[in-house]
Amino acid sequence: MSTETSNPGDALVRAGAVVFIVGAVATVVTFVPLFLDLARLPSAAYWLSMLMPVGFLVALVGLLRSARAQRRHTAG
């Protein structure tokens, strides 16, 4: 068992990391056919690449939320 307390933004940071990784894998998968001269993937694969910045944004919101909660905790 961990003795650390869970901050309000921890779940957002974890979810953002997962979404970012899925987007990063999709980005690599969409670039492979371009370099190997294979058939293009469907448009849905390219839209999945957009998950990378979305995951980054979700993780950033989680970090900001955790920092705000920590600042509130130390101030009073």
N, CA, C and O atoms as a CHARMM CRD file, in Angstrom:
* protein
*
  304
    1    1 MET  N      0.82500  -1.19100   0.00000 PROA 1      0.00000
    2    1 MET  CA     0.00000   0.00000   0.00000 PROA 1      0.00000
    3    1 MET  C      0.86100   1.24300   0.00000 PROA 1      0.00000
    4    1 MET  O      1.89600   1.30200   0.66300 PROA 1      0.00000
    5    2 SER  N      0.42800   2.21900  -0.74000 PROA 2      0.00000
    6    2 SER  CA     1.13900   3.48800  -0.81700 PROA 2      0.00000
    7    2 SER  C      0.58200   4.44500   0.22900 PROA 2      0.00000
    8    2 SER  O     -0.62200   4.47400   0.48400 PROA 2      0.00000
    9    3 THR  N      1.47100   5.22500   0.82800 PROA 3      0.00000
   10    3 THR  CA     1.01700   6.19300   1.82900 PROA 3      0.00000
   11    3 THR  C      0.78300   7.56500   1.21400 PROA 3      0.00000
   12    3 THR  O      0.37300   8.49000   1.91400 PROA 3      0.00000
   13    4 GLU  N      1.03700   7.71100  -0.08100 PROA 4      0.00000
   14    4 GLU  CA     0.81200   8.98200  -0.74300 PROA 4      0.00000
   15    4 GLU  C     -0.68200   9.24100  -0.89700 PROA 4      0.00000
   16    4 GLU  O     -1.47000   8.32100  -1.12000 PROA 4      0.00000
   17    5 THR  N     -1.05200  10.50800  -0.77400 PROA 5      0.00000
   18    5 THR  CA    -2.44700  10.86500  -0.99500 PROA 5      0.00000
   19    5 THR  C     -2.64500  11.15800  -2.47200 PROA 5      0.00000
   20    5 THR  O     -1.72100  11.58300  -3.16600 PROA 5      0.00000
   21    6 SER  N     -3.84000  10.92700  -2.93100 PROA 6      0.00000
   22    6 SER  CA    -4.15600  11.14000  -4.32700 PROA 6      0.00000
   23    6 SER  C     -4.63400  12.57900  -4.53100 PROA 6      0.00000
   24    6 SER  O     -5.55100  13.04400  -3.85400 PROA 6      0.00000
   25    7 ASN  N     -4.00500  13.26300  -5.46200 PROA 7      0.00000
   26    7 ASN  CA    -4.41400  14.62100  -5.79100 PROA 7      0.00000
   27    7 ASN  C     -5.58800  14.59100  -6.75300 PROA 7      0.00000
   28    7 ASN  O     -5.78700  13.59300  -7.44600 PROA 7      0.00000
   29    8 PRO  N     -6.37300  15.66700  -6.81200 PROA 8      0.00000
   30    8 PRO  CA    -7.54100  15.68100  -7.69300 PROA 8      0.00000
   31    8 PRO  C     -7.20900  15.48400  -9.17000 PROA 8      0.00000
   32    8 PRO  O     -8.03400  14.94300  -9.90600 PROA 8      0.00000
   33    9 GLY  N     -6.04000  15.90000  -9.62500 PROA 9      0.00000
   34    9 GLY  CA    -5.71700  15.80400 -11.03700 PROA 9      0.00000
   35    9 GLY  C     -4.97200  14.54900 -11.43800 PROA 9      0.00000
   36    9 GLY  O     -4.65000  14.38400 -12.61500 PROA 9      0.00000
   37   10 ASP  N     -4.68800  13.66100 -10.50300 PROA 10     0.00000
   38   10 ASP  CA    -3.91400  12.46100 -10.82300 PROA 10     0.00000
   39   10 ASP  C     -4.59400  11.58000 -11.86400 PROA 10     0.00000
   40   10 ASP  O     -3.92700  11.04400 -12.74900 PROA 10     0.00000
   41   11 ALA  N     -5.89400  11.42800 -11.77100 PROA 11     0.00000
   42   11 ALA  CA    -6.62000  10.59600 -12.73600 PROA 11     0.00000
   43   11 ALA  C     -6.56500  11.22000 -14.12900 PROA 11     0.00000
   44   11 ALA  O     -6.45600  10.50900 -15.12800 PROA 11     0.00000
   45   12 LEU  N     -6.64000  12.54600 -14.19100 PROA 12     0.00000
   46   12 LEU  CA    -6.54700  13.21500 -15.48400 PROA 12     0.00000
   47   12 LEU  C     -5.16400  13.04900 -16.10300 PROA 12     0.00000
   48   12 LEU  O     -5.04200  12.87700 -17.31600 PROA 12     0.00000
   49   13 VAL  N     -4.13500  13.09800 -15.28300 PROA 13     0.00000
   50   13 VAL  CA    -2.77300  12.92300 -15.79700 PROA 13     0.00000
   51   13 VAL  C     -2.60500  11.50700 -16.34500 PROA 13     0.00000
   52   13 VAL  O     -2.03400  11.32100 -17.42000 PROA 13     0.00000
   53   14 ARG  N     -3.09100  10.52600 -15.62300 PROA 14     0.00000
   54   14 ARG  CA    -2.98200   9.13700 -16.09500 PROA 14     0.00000
   55   14 ARG  C     -3.78300   8.92800 -17.37900 PROA 14     0.00000
   56   14 ARG  O     -3.29500   8.30700 -18.32300 PROA 14     0.00000
   57   15 ALA  N     -5.01700   9.44700 -17.41400 PROA 15     0.00000
   58   15 ALA  CA    -5.85000   9.30500 -18.61300 PROA 15     0.00000
   59   15 ALA  C     -5.21700  10.03400 -19.79300 PROA 15     0.00000
   60   15 ALA  O     -5.23000   9.53100 -20.91600 PROA 15     0.00000
   61   16 GLY  N     -4.66800  11.20800 -19.54000 PROA 16     0.00000
   62   16 GLY  CA    -4.00500  11.95000 -20.60400 PROA 16     0.00000
   63   16 GLY  C     -2.80400  11.21900 -21.14600 PROA 16     0.00000
   64   16 GLY  O     -2.54600  11.25200 -22.35000 PROA 16     0.00000
   65   17 ALA  N     -2.06100  10.55500 -20.27200 PROA 17     0.00000
   66   17 ALA  CA    -0.89100   9.78700 -20.71900 PROA 17     0.00000
   67   17 ALA  C     -1.31200   8.61900 -21.60800 PROA 17     0.00000
   68   17 ALA  O     -0.66900   8.34100 -22.62100 PROA 17     0.00000
   69   18 VAL  N     -2.38100   7.94600 -21.23100 PROA 18     0.00000
   70   18 VAL  CA    -2.86500   6.82300 -22.03300 PROA 18     0.00000
   71   18 VAL  C     -3.33800   7.31100 -23.39900 PROA 18     0.00000
   72   18 VAL  O     -3.01500   6.70500 -24.42100 PROA 18     0.00000
   73   19 VAL  N     -4.10100   8.40200 -23.42100 PROA 19     0.00000
   74   19 VAL  CA    -4.60000   8.94700 -24.68700 PROA 19     0.00000
   75   19 VAL  C     -3.42600   9.41600 -25.55300 PROA 19     0.00000
   76   19 VAL  O     -3.43500   9.21800 -26.76800 PROA 19     0.00000
   77   20 PHE  N     -2.42400  10.03200 -24.93600 PROA 20     0.00000
   78   20 PHE  CA    -1.24600  10.48400 -25.66200 PROA 20     0.00000
   79   20 PHE  C     -0.51300   9.31100 -26.29500 PROA 20     0.00000
   80   20 PHE  O     -0.09900   9.39000 -27.45200 PROA 20     0.00000
   81   21 ILE  N     -0.34800   8.22800 -25.55300 PROA 21     0.00000
   82   21 ILE  CA     0.35300   7.05500 -26.08000 PROA 21     0.00000
   83   21 ILE  C     -0.41400   6.43400 -27.23900 PROA 21     0.00000
   84   21 ILE  O      0.18800   6.02700 -28.23300 PROA 21     0.00000
   85   22 VAL  N     -1.74100   6.35800 -27.12100 PROA 22     0.00000
   86   22 VAL  CA    -2.55600   5.83200 -28.22400 PROA 22     0.00000
   87   22 VAL  C     -2.38500   6.70800 -29.46600 PROA 22     0.00000
   88   22 VAL  O     -2.24800   6.20000 -30.57900 PROA 22     0.00000
   89   23 GLY  N     -2.39400   8.02300 -29.26500 PROA 23     0.00000
   90   23 GLY  CA    -2.19600   8.93800 -30.38800 PROA 23     0.00000
   91   23 GLY  C     -0.80900   8.82600 -30.99000 PROA 23     0.00000
   92   23 GLY  O     -0.64900   8.92400 -32.20600 PROA 23     0.00000
   93   24 ALA  N      0.19600   8.62200 -30.15000 PROA 24     0.00000
   94   24 ALA  CA     1.56800   8.48300 -30.64900 PROA 24     0.00000
   95   24 ALA  C      1.71300   7.20800 -31.47700 PROA 24     0.00000
   96   24 ALA  O      2.35300   7.22100 -32.52900 PROA 24     0.00000
   97   25 VAL  N      1.12900   6.11800 -31.01500 PROA 25     0.00000
   98   25 VAL  CA     1.16900   4.86600 -31.77600 PROA 25     0.00000
   99   25 VAL  C      0.43200   5.03900 -33.10400 PROA 25     0.00000
  100   25 VAL  O      0.89700   4.56100 -34.13900 PROA 25     0.00000
  101   26 ALA  N     -0.70900   5.71600 -33.08000 PROA 26     0.00000
  102   26 ALA  CA    -1.46200   5.95000 -34.31500 PROA 26     0.00000
  103   26 ALA  C     -0.66200   6.81500 -35.28100 PROA 26     0.00000
  104   26 ALA  O     -0.72400   6.61000 -36.49300 PROA 26     0.00000
  105   27 THR  N      0.08500   7.77500 -34.75700 PROA 27     0.00000
  106   27 THR  CA     0.90800   8.62300 -35.61200 PROA 27     0.00000
  107   27 THR  C      2.00400   7.80800 -36.28700 PROA 27     0.00000
  108   27 THR  O      2.24500   7.95900 -37.48500 PROA 27     0.00000
  109   28 VAL  N      2.65400   6.96300 -35.53700 PROA 28     0.00000
  110   28 VAL  CA     3.70400   6.10700 -36.12100 PROA 28     0.00000
  111   28 VAL  C      3.10200   5.17600 -37.17200 PROA 28     0.00000
  112   28 VAL  O      3.68200   4.97600 -38.24000 PROA 28     0.00000
  113   29 VAL  N      1.94200   4.61400 -36.86300 PROA 29     0.00000
  114   29 VAL  CA     1.30100   3.67500 -37.79700 PROA 29     0.00000
  115   29 VAL  C      0.89300   4.38100 -39.08300 PROA 29     0.00000
  116   29 VAL  O      0.96200   3.78100 -40.15600 PROA 29     0.00000
  117   30 THR  N      0.47400   5.62900 -39.00400 PROA 30     0.00000
  118   30 THR  CA     0.06600   6.33300 -40.22000 PROA 30     0.00000
  119   30 THR  C      1.25900   6.77200 -41.06000 PROA 30     0.00000
  120   30 THR  O      1.11400   6.96000 -42.26800 PROA 30     0.00000
  121   31 PHE  N      2.42900   6.94000 -40.45900 PROA 31     0.00000
  122   31 PHE  CA     3.59700   7.33600 -41.22900 PROA 31     0.00000
  123   31 PHE  C      4.30000   6.15500 -41.89000 PROA 31     0.00000
  124   31 PHE  O      4.99400   6.34400 -42.88800 PROA 31     0.00000
  125   32 VAL  N      4.14400   4.97100 -41.37300 PROA 32     0.00000
  126   32 VAL  CA     4.82700   3.79900 -41.92100 PROA 32     0.00000
  127   32 VAL  C      4.46500   3.57100 -43.39600 PROA 32     0.00000
  128   32 VAL  O      5.37100   3.35000 -44.20000 PROA 32     0.00000
  129   33 PRO  N      3.18900   3.61500 -43.78400 PROA 33     0.00000
  130   33 PRO  CA     2.88600   3.40600 -45.21300 PROA 33     0.00000
  131   33 PRO  C      3.49400   4.47600 -46.13000 PROA 33     0.00000
  132   33 PRO  O      3.77000   4.20200 -47.29800 PROA 33     0.00000
  133   34 LEU  N      3.70100   5.66700 -45.61700 PROA 34     0.00000
  134   34 LEU  CA     4.29600   6.71300 -46.44500 PROA 34     0.00000
  135   34 LEU  C      5.75500   6.41000 -46.75600 PROA 34     0.00000
  136   34 LEU  O      6.21700   6.67200 -47.86700 PROA 34     0.00000
  137   35 PHE  N      6.48000   5.86600 -45.79500 PROA 35     0.00000
  138   35 PHE  CA     7.89200   5.57300 -45.98300 PROA 35     0.00000
  139   35 PHE  C      8.13300   4.25100 -46.71100 PROA 35     0.00000
  140   35 PHE  O      9.14600   4.09600 -47.39300 PROA 35     0.00000
  141   36 LEU  N      7.22800   3.31800 -46.57400 PROA 36     0.00000
  142   36 LEU  CA     7.40800   2.00500 -47.20200 PROA 36     0.00000
  143   36 LEU  C      6.65200   1.85600 -48.51700 PROA 36     0.00000
  144   36 LEU  O      6.59300   0.76400 -49.08200 PROA 36     0.00000
  145   37 ASP  N      6.07500   2.95200 -49.00300 PROA 37     0.00000
  146   37 ASP  CA     5.34600   2.97100 -50.26400 PROA 37     0.00000
  147   37 ASP  C      4.22300   1.93100 -50.29400 PROA 37     0.00000
  148   37 ASP  O      4.06600   1.19800 -51.27000 PROA 37     0.00000
  149   38 LEU  N      3.44300   1.88200 -49.20700 PROA 38     0.00000
  150   38 LEU  CA     2.29800   0.98600 -49.11300 PROA 38     0.00000
  151   38 LEU  C      1.01500   1.76500 -49.36400 PROA 38     0.00000
  152   38 LEU  O      1.04400   2.98500 -49.52600 PROA 38     0.00000
  153   39 ALA  N     -0.09100   1.07100 -49.39600 PROA 39     0.00000
  154   39 ALA  CA    -1.38400   1.72900 -49.59200 PROA 39     0.00000
  155   39 ALA  C     -1.70100   2.62500 -48.39700 PROA 39     0.00000
  156   39 ALA  O     -1.36200   2.31100 -47.25600 PROA 39     0.00000
  157   40 ARG  N     -2.35600   3.74200 -48.68300 PROA 40     0.00000
  158   40 ARG  CA    -2.72300   4.66900 -47.61700 PROA 40     0.00000
  159   40 ARG  C     -3.75200   4.04800 -46.68500 PROA 40     0.00000
  160   40 ARG  O     -4.56600   3.22000 -47.09500 PROA 40     0.00000
  161   41 LEU  N     -3.70200   4.45400 -45.45000 PROA 41     0.00000
  162   41 LEU  CA    -4.67500   3.98600 -44.47100 PROA 41     0.00000
  163   41 LEU  C     -5.94700   4.80500 -44.59000 PROA 41     0.00000
  164   41 LEU  O     -5.92700   5.89100 -45.17000 PROA 41     0.00000
  165   42 PRO  N     -7.06100   4.30400 -44.04900 PROA 42     0.00000
  166   42 PRO  CA    -8.29300   5.08900 -44.08500 PROA 42     0.00000
  167   42 PRO  C     -8.15900   6.36400 -43.23500 PROA 42     0.00000
  168   42 PRO  O     -7.27400   6.47300 -42.38700 PROA 42     0.00000
  169   43 SER  N     -9.04400   7.30200 -43.48300 PROA 43     0.00000
  170   43 SER  CA    -8.99300   8.59700 -42.79000 PROA 43     0.00000
  171   43 SER  C     -9.11100   8.45600 -41.27900 PROA 43     0.00000
  172   43 SER  O     -8.59300   9.29100 -40.53800 PROA 43     0.00000
  173   44 ALA  N     -9.77600   7.42200 -40.82200 PROA 44     0.00000
  174   44 ALA  CA    -9.93800   7.23100 -39.36700 PROA 44     0.00000
  175   44 ALA  C     -8.58900   7.07500 -38.68200 PROA 44     0.00000
  176   44 ALA  O     -8.42200   7.50800 -37.54200 PROA 44     0.00000
  177   45 ALA  N     -7.64200   6.47400 -39.34900 PROA 45     0.00000
  178   45 ALA  CA    -6.31100   6.31000 -38.76100 PROA 45     0.00000
  179   45 ALA  C     -5.63900   7.66300 -38.57200 PROA 45     0.00000
  180   45 ALA  O     -4.94100   7.87700 -37.58100 PROA 45     0.00000
  181   46 TYR  N     -5.84300   8.56800 -39.50800 PROA 46     0.00000
  182   46 TYR  CA    -5.26100   9.89800 -39.38200 PROA 46     0.00000
  183   46 TYR  C     -5.96400  10.69900 -38.28300 PROA 46     0.00000
  184   46 TYR  O     -5.32900  11.49400 -37.59000 PROA 46     0.00000
  185   47 TRP  N     -7.24200  10.49500 -38.12800 PROA 47     0.00000
  186   47 TRP  CA    -7.97000  11.17600 -37.05100 PROA 47     0.00000
  187   47 TRP  C     -7.52200  10.66600 -35.68600 PROA 47     0.00000
  188   47 TRP  O     -7.51100  11.42700 -34.71900 PROA 47     0.00000
  189   48 LEU  N     -7.15300   9.39300 -35.59300 PROA 48     0.00000
  190   48 LEU  CA    -6.63700   8.86400 -34.33100 PROA 48     0.00000
  191   48 LEU  C     -5.32400   9.52900 -33.93600 PROA 48     0.00000
  192   48 LEU  O     -4.99100   9.59600 -32.75200 PROA 48     0.00000
  193   49 SER  N     -4.58800  10.01200 -34.90700 PROA 49     0.00000
  194   49 SER  CA    -3.34500  10.71900 -34.61200 PROA 49     0.00000
  195   49 SER  C     -3.60700  12.00100 -33.83500 PROA 49     0.00000
  196   49 SER  O     -2.73400  12.48800 -33.11700 PROA 49     0.00000
  197   50 MET  N     -4.80200  12.54000 -33.98000 PROA 50     0.00000
  198   50 MET  CA    -5.15600  13.76400 -33.26100 PROA 50     0.00000
  199   50 MET  C     -5.32700  13.53000 -31.76000 PROA 50     0.00000
  200   50 MET  O     -5.47200  14.48500 -30.99700 PROA 50     0.00000
  201   51 LEU  N     -5.31200  12.27700 -31.33700 PROA 51     0.00000
  202   51 LEU  CA    -5.40500  11.99300 -29.90900 PROA 51     0.00000
  203   51 LEU  C     -4.14600  12.40300 -29.15800 PROA 51     0.00000
  204   51 LEU  O     -4.18900  12.61700 -27.94700 PROA 51     0.00000
  205   52 MET  N     -3.04200  12.51100 -29.85800 PROA 52     0.00000
  206   52 MET  CA    -1.78700  12.86700 -29.19800 PROA 52     0.00000
  207   52 MET  C     -1.87400  14.25600 -28.55700 PROA 52     0.00000
  208   52 MET  O     -1.59100  14.37200 -27.36400 PROA 52     0.00000
  209   53 PRO  N     -2.24900  15.30800 -29.27800 PROA 53     0.00000
  210   53 PRO  CA    -2.36200  16.60600 -28.61000 PROA 53     0.00000
  211   53 PRO  C     -3.50700  16.66400 -27.60500 PROA 53     0.00000
  212   53 PRO  O     -3.43200  17.40200 -26.62200 PROA 53     0.00000
  213   54 VAL  N     -4.55800  15.89900 -27.84200 PROA 54     0.00000
  214   54 VAL  CA    -5.66700  15.87000 -26.88400 PROA 54     0.00000
  215   54 VAL  C     -5.20100  15.25700 -25.56500 PROA 54     0.00000
  216   54 VAL  O     -5.53400  15.76400 -24.49300 PROA 54     0.00000
  217   55 GLY  N     -4.44000  14.17800 -25.63800 PROA 55     0.00000
  218   55 GLY  CA    -3.89800  13.56000 -24.43100 PROA 55     0.00000
  219   55 GLY  C     -2.95600  14.48700 -23.69500 PROA 55     0.00000
  220   55 GLY  O     -2.95700  14.54000 -22.46500 PROA 55     0.00000
  221   56 PHE  N     -2.14400  15.22200 -24.45500 PROA 56     0.00000
  222   56 PHE  CA    -1.24300  16.19800 -23.84000 PROA 56     0.00000
  223   56 PHE  C     -2.03900  17.26400 -23.10200 PROA 56     0.00000
  224   56 PHE  O     -1.67900  17.65000 -21.99000 PROA 56     0.00000
  225   57 LEU  N     -3.11000  17.74100 -23.70800 PROA 57     0.00000
  226   57 LEU  CA    -3.94600  18.76800 -23.08300 PROA 57     0.00000
  227   57 LEU  C     -4.63800  18.24800 -21.82300 PROA 57     0.00000
  228   57 LEU  O     -4.71700  18.96400 -20.82500 PROA 57     0.00000
  229   58 VAL  N     -5.13600  17.01900 -21.85800 PROA 58     0.00000
  230   58 VAL  CA    -5.79200  16.43400 -20.68700 PROA 58     0.00000
  231   58 VAL  C     -4.79000  16.27700 -19.54200 PROA 58     0.00000
  232   58 VAL  O     -5.11400  16.57100 -18.39100 PROA 58     0.00000
  233   59 ALA  N     -3.58800  15.81900 -19.84900 PROA 59     0.00000
  234   59 ALA  CA    -2.56200  15.67400 -18.81200 PROA 59     0.00000
  235   59 ALA  C     -2.16300  17.03100 -18.24600 PROA 59     0.00000
  236   59 ALA  O     -1.93300  17.15900 -17.04300 PROA 59     0.00000
  237   60 LEU  N     -2.08000  18.03400 -19.09700 PROA 60     0.00000
  238   60 LEU  CA    -1.73300  19.38000 -18.63500 PROA 60     0.00000
  239   60 LEU  C     -2.81100  19.93800 -17.71300 PROA 60     0.00000
  240   60 LEU  O     -2.49300  20.56800 -16.70500 PROA 60     0.00000
  241   61 VAL  N     -4.06300  19.71800 -18.03900 PROA 61     0.00000
  242   61 VAL  CA    -5.15900  20.15500 -17.16600 PROA 61     0.00000
  243   61 VAL  C     -5.07600  19.43300 -15.82500 PROA 61     0.00000
  244   61 VAL  O     -5.30900  20.03900 -14.77900 PROA 61     0.00000
  245   62 GLY  N     -4.74800  18.15400 -15.84700 PROA 62     0.00000
  246   62 GLY  CA    -4.59300  17.40600 -14.60000 PROA 62     0.00000
  247   62 GLY  C     -3.45500  17.93500 -13.74900 PROA 62     0.00000
  248   62 GLY  O     -3.57700  18.01800 -12.52700 PROA 62     0.00000
  249   63 LEU  N     -2.34800  18.29500 -14.38600 PROA 63     0.00000
  250   63 LEU  CA    -1.22700  18.86800 -13.63900 PROA 63     0.00000
  251   63 LEU  C     -1.59700  20.21000 -13.01800 PROA 63     0.00000
  252   63 LEU  O     -1.26100  20.48600 -11.86600 PROA 63     0.00000
  253   64 LEU  N     -2.28400  21.03100 -13.78300 PROA 64     0.00000
  254   64 LEU  CA    -2.71000  22.33300 -13.25200 PROA 64     0.00000
  255   64 LEU  C     -3.69500  22.17200 -12.10100 PROA 64     0.00000
  256   64 LEU  O     -3.64400  22.91000 -11.11700 PROA 64     0.00000
  257   65 ARG  N     -4.58800  21.20200 -12.23700 PROA 65     0.00000
  258   65 ARG  CA    -5.55400  20.94700 -11.16500 PROA 65     0.00000
  259   65 ARG  C     -4.86100  20.45400  -9.89400 PROA 65     0.00000
  260   65 ARG  O     -5.23100  20.85800  -8.79200 PROA 65     0.00000
  261   66 SER  N     -3.86400  19.58600 -10.03900 PROA 66     0.00000
  262   66 SER  CA    -3.11000  19.10000  -8.87900 PROA 66     0.00000
  263   66 SER  C     -2.32500  20.22600  -8.21400 PROA 66     0.00000
  264   66 SER  O     -2.27400  20.32500  -6.98900 PROA 66     0.00000
  265   67 ALA  N     -1.71500  21.07300  -9.04200 PROA 67     0.00000
  266   67 ALA  CA    -0.94100  22.18600  -8.48700 PROA 67     0.00000
  267   67 ALA  C     -1.84300  23.15700  -7.73400 PROA 67     0.00000
  268   67 ALA  O     -1.47500  23.66400  -6.67500 PROA 67     0.00000
  269   68 ARG  N     -2.99700  23.40600  -8.27400 PROA 68     0.00000
  270   68 ARG  CA    -3.94400  24.31100  -7.59900 PROA 68     0.00000
  271   68 ARG  C     -4.41100  23.73800  -6.27200 PROA 68     0.00000
  272   68 ARG  O     -4.50600  24.45900  -5.27900 PROA 68     0.00000
  273   69 ALA  N     -4.70100  22.44600  -6.25200 PROA 69     0.00000
  274   69 ALA  CA    -5.13000  21.80200  -5.01300 PROA 69     0.00000
  275   69 ALA  C     -4.00700  21.80000  -3.98500 PROA 69     0.00000
  276   69 ALA  O     -4.25500  22.00100  -2.79600 PROA 69     0.00000
  277   70 GLN  N     -2.77600  21.57500  -4.43000 PROA 70     0.00000
  278   70 GLN  CA    -1.64400  21.56800  -3.50700 PROA 70     0.00000
  279   70 GLN  C     -1.40300  22.97300  -2.94800 PROA 70     0.00000
  280   70 GLN  O     -1.09200  23.12500  -1.76700 PROA 70     0.00000
  281   71 ARG  N     -1.54400  23.98300  -3.78000 PROA 71     0.00000
  282   71 ARG  CA    -1.36500  25.36100  -3.32300 PROA 71     0.00000
  283   71 ARG  C     -2.45300  25.72600  -2.29400 PROA 71     0.00000
  284   71 ARG  O     -2.18200  26.39500  -1.29700 PROA 71     0.00000
  285   72 ARG  N     -3.66200  25.27900  -2.55600 PROA 72     0.00000
  286   72 ARG  CA    -4.75400  25.53300  -1.61800 PROA 72     0.00000
  287   72 ARG  C     -4.51100  24.83300  -0.28800 PROA 72     0.00000
  288   72 ARG  O     -4.81500  25.37300   0.77600 PROA 72     0.00000
  289   73 HSD  N     -3.95900  23.62600  -0.36000 PROA 73     0.00000
  290   73 HSD  CA    -3.68900  22.84800   0.86100 PROA 73     0.00000
  291   73 HSD  C     -2.60100  23.48700   1.70200 PROA 73     0.00000
  292   73 HSD  O     -2.70600  23.52500   2.92800 PROA 73     0.00000
  293   74 THR  N     -1.55800  23.98900   1.05900 PROA 74     0.00000
  294   74 THR  CA    -0.45700  24.59300   1.82600 PROA 74     0.00000
  295   74 THR  C     -0.80400  25.99600   2.33300 PROA 74     0.00000
  296   74 THR  O     -0.24100  26.44700   3.33000 PROA 74     0.00000
  297   75 ALA  N     -1.72300  26.68600   1.65700 PROA 75     0.00000
  298   75 ALA  CA    -2.08500  28.04900   2.07400 PROA 75     0.00000
  299   75 ALA  C     -3.02500  28.04200   3.28100 PROA 75     0.00000
  300   75 ALA  O     -3.03200  28.99300   4.06200 PROA 75     0.00000
  301   76 GLY  N     -3.77100  27.04100   3.43200 PROA 76     0.00000
  302   76 GLY  CA    -4.69000  27.12800   4.55500 PROA 76     0.00000
  303   76 GLY  C     -5.28200  25.86300   4.91000 PROA 76     0.00000
  304   76 GLY  O     -6.08000  25.79500   5.84500 PROA 76     0.00000
